[in-house]
Amino acid sequence: MADYILNEHNKEEFPPAHTAEHLLNQTMQRLFGCERSYNAHIERKKSKMSFHLDQKPSRQEEKEIERRMNELIDADLPVTFEFVSREELPEEIDQTRLPDDASDTIRLVRIGDYDVCPCIGKHVRSTSQIGRFEMLGTNWEEQERSFRVRFKIV
């Protein structure tokens, strides 16, 4: 196995919640056509992620987020990694979201064929190891057009 020089990483993630963060980002992109979360705080006990949306999701749409998340977890999708150079990044990767000091070698995290994202954090080996996604609540900030999802992994 080759030795890759990646950026320093100063966080100790809770792998189930961190992997769920990837799933929720992609789920929100697919449901609402938004970008990945602009603000995320992922913890063992409770997490929150914020997204810019065109409008406040309905109660049914909120329930659909939770339903899809648990469906993806139950699907037991493999979580795999690959190392690529910046020039080899898939076109769906927004390079503007990489840190300014990102290394030339980027680690991509793939969750089945559902999501791919540059990330140096810790993850579970397959989605069934996440547990259950439980939505604790949401907030809508009209002026910011910001939708915050609060959740926990059980």
N, C-alpha and C positions, 0 to 999 in steps of 0.2 A: 504494500500500500504506500502510495506517495505521501510525503509530508507536505502539507499545504500551510502557507502562512496566512492566517486570517486575522481579522481585527481582534483586539482584546475584548473580552466580554465580562462585564462587571455585575451581572445579575445571576441569581440562582432561581431559575423558574421552577414552578410546579408543573412538570411535564403534561399531565392531563389537561389542566386549564390552558396552558400555552398552546397545545395542539388544538384545543377547542377554539382558541382565538383565531387560528388560521381558517378553520371551518366557518366560523361566524363571519369573518371578512368576506369570504367567497360567497356565502349564502346571501349576505346583504348586497353584494355586487349583482348577483343573479336576480334577486327579487326586486331590487329598486334601481339598478343601473348606476349606483353610486361608486365612489372610490373606496379603497380600504379605509379603515378607521383612522381618523386624524388624532385621536387621543385614546390611549388604552392603559388601563391599570389592572393588571392580571395578578391575582393572588390566590392562595389556597382556599381561603374561606369565602371570599366574595370578589367578583371582578366587574369591571365596567368598561364599556367601549362606546365611543361617540362617532357618529357618522353625519356627514352633510347630506341632507335629502331635500327633494323638491317640496314634499309635503309630509305631514304627520301620518304615520301608518295607522290604519284602522285596527280595531281590536282583533279582527279576523286575521289581518296580516301579522300582527304580533304573535298570535297563536300559531300561524304558519311558520314563523321563524323557529319557534321552539320545536314544532313537529318535524321540520326538515333537519334540524340539528340532531335530534335523537334518531331519526332515520339514518343519517350519515354515520353516526356513532355505531348503530346496530349493524350497518353494512360491513363492518370490520375491514375498512379500507387500509391498505398498507401505507406506512409512512416511510418514505425512502429519501436518501440524500444523494446529491451529485455535485461535483465540483466543476465549475466552468469559468472561463475567463470572461471579463466584461464584454468582450466582442462576441462571445457565444451565448449571451443571455437571450432567452426566448423573447419574442417581440411583445408578449403580454406583460412583461416585467417593466414597471415604470422606474427607469434608472434615476429619475430625479428624487426618488424616495431613499436612495442609498445614501449613507453618511458621506460627507465630503472626503473623509479619510478612508473610505472603503478600500480594501485590498484589491489587487488585480484579479485574484482568484475569489470567486463568489460561491458560497455553498447554497444550493437550491434545496428546499424542502418540498417534496411532492407528497400529496395525500391522494392516493389512487390517481385517477385522471380528473379529480375534482378541483384541486388547487395546486399551484406552484408559486413559491415565494422565496426570495432570498432571506436567510435567517441563520444565525449562529447559535440559537438557543437549544434547550433540551426538549425532546418530544417523546411521546409514547411510540411503540413499534407499529401499532395498528389502532384504528379508531375505537375498537371495542374495549380497549384499555382505558378509555377516557372516563367511563361511568355514564351518568345521566346528566343532561343539560337541563337546568331548571332556571327559567327566567324569573327573576325576583321583582322586576318592575322596569318601567321605562320613563323617560322624561322627554318632553318636547320643548325646545326653546325656539319660539317663533321668529324672533329677530335674527338669530344665528342660523335658522333652518337646520338645527342640530337635534339629532335623535340619539339619546343615550340608552343603551341596554345594560341593565344590571343583571348579573347571573351568578350562579354557583354550579360547581360540578359535584355531584353526589355519588 
